[in-house]
Amino acid sequence: QVQLVESGGGLVQAGGSLRLSCAASGRTFSSYAMGWFRQAPGKEREFVAAVNWNGGSTRYADSVKGRFTISRDNAKNTVYLQMNSLKPEDTAVYYCAATYRPRQYFSGSGPLSPAEYDYWGQGTQVTVSS
């Protein structure tokens, strides 16, 4: 069982930055690949970024490439999402999620679908004003 708690959301002006954190419980955090997803009102949950067990493999949605960076600190059981050059269309509830993939590097597109993830946090709101 893995419990995930996101933090770091808030209100920011367009062009600004935020760093989201996701703290995980349990002693097997390093066995999980971690992902960030987001969901805007009236829209489906969409993939944002993913990182494998040791940070050696990452994937990003085209809409955030070059602006967002996912990273993890296994000693702290935490995954981060650094978001720069934020746009109003980035406004959404952001969720972190975990998928059990011990010592695996991503092949192909990586775990992009919410159905591939086993555990989810409660979400944190990010609002970008224009």
C-alpha positions in Angstrom: 0.0 0.0 0.0 1.3 3.5 -0.9 -0.3 6.7 0.2 0.5 9.9 -1.7 0.0 13.5 -0.5 0.5 16.4 -2.9 1.4 19.9 -2.0 2.7 23.1 -3.5 -0.3 24.2 -5.6 -1.6 27.7 -5.6 -2.4 30.8 -7.7 0.3 32.2 -9.9 0.4 34.7 -12.8 1.1 33.6 -16.3 4.9 33.2 -16.8 5.5 32.3 -13.2 6.7 29.1 -11.6 5.5 26.6 -9.0 7.0 23.4 -7.6 4.7 20.6 -6.7 5.7 17.9 -4.3 4.3 14.5 -3.7 5.2 12.7 -0.5 4.8 8.9 -0.4 4.4 6.6 2.5 5.9 3.1 2.7 9.4 1.6 2.4 9.2 0.6 -1.2 8.9 4.0 -2.9 11.9 3.2 -5.1 10.0 0.3 -6.6 7.5 2.6 -8.2 7.5 4.7 -11.2 5.8 8.0 -10.5 3.6 10.1 -12.7 1.9 13.5 -12.6 -1.5 14.0 -14.2 -3.9 16.9 -14.3 -7.6 17.5 -14.7 -9.3 20.7 -15.7 -13.1 21.2 -15.1 -15.1 19.4 -17.7 -12.1 17.6 -19.1 -10.6 14.1 -18.8 -7.6 13.5 -16.6 -4.4 13.9 -18.7 -0.8 12.7 -18.5 1.7 15.4 -17.6 5.0 13.6 -16.8 6.5 10.4 -15.5 9.8 9.3 -13.9 11.1 5.8 -13.4 12.3 4.2 -10.2 15.7 6.0 -10.1 15.1 9.1 -12.1 17.0 7.7 -15.1 14.1 7.7 -17.5 11.4 10.4 -17.9 8.5 11.2 -20.2 6.5 14.4 -20.8 3.4 15.4 -22.5 4.1 17.6 -25.6 2.2 20.5 -24.0 4.7 20.8 -21.1 8.0 19.7 -22.7 10.7 22.3 -22.1 8.6 24.0 -19.3 8.1 21.3 -16.7 10.6 19.0 -15.0 9.8 15.8 -13.0 12.3 14.5 -10.5 12.4 12.3 -7.4 14.4 11.9 -4.2 14.1 8.3 -3.0 15.8 9.1 0.3 12.9 11.5 1.0 10.2 9.4 -0.6 9.2 12.4 -2.7 8.6 13.2 -6.3 8.6 16.8 -7.6 7.2 18.7 -10.6 8.9 21.9 -11.3 6.6 24.1 -13.5 8.0 27.1 -15.3 6.6 29.5 -17.8 3.1 28.7 -16.6 0.2 29.4 -18.9 -3.5 29.8 -18.1 -4.2 26.5 -19.9 -2.1 24.8 -17.2 -4.8 25.5 -14.7 -6.1 22.2 -13.3 -6.0 19.9 -10.3 -2.7 18.1 -10.4 -2.5 14.5 -9.1 0.5 12.3 -8.5 0.3 8.6 -9.0 2.4 5.5 -8.5 2.8 2.4 -10.7 4.8 -0.7 -9.5 7.8 -1.0 -11.8 10.8 -2.1 -9.8 14.2 -1.3 -11.5 12.5 -0.7 -14.9 13.4 1.9 -17.5 10.7 3.2 -19.7 10.3 1.7 -23.1 8.4 3.5 -25.9 6.1 6.1 -24.6 6.1 5.0 -21.0 3.1 4.8 -18.6 0.8 7.5 -20.0 -2.6 6.1 -19.1 -4.2 6.7 -15.8 -5.3 3.0 -15.9 -1.6 2.0 -15.6 -1.3 3.5 -12.1 -2.1 1.8 -8.9 -2.2 4.6 -6.3 -3.3 8.2 -6.4 -3.0 11.3 -4.3 -5.9 13.6 -3.5 -4.7 16.4 -5.8 -3.6 20.0 -5.5 -5.1 22.9 -7.3 -3.0 25.0 -9.7 -4.5 28.2 -11.0 -2.7 30.4 -13.6 -4.1 33.9 -14.1 -3.6 35.8 -17.3 
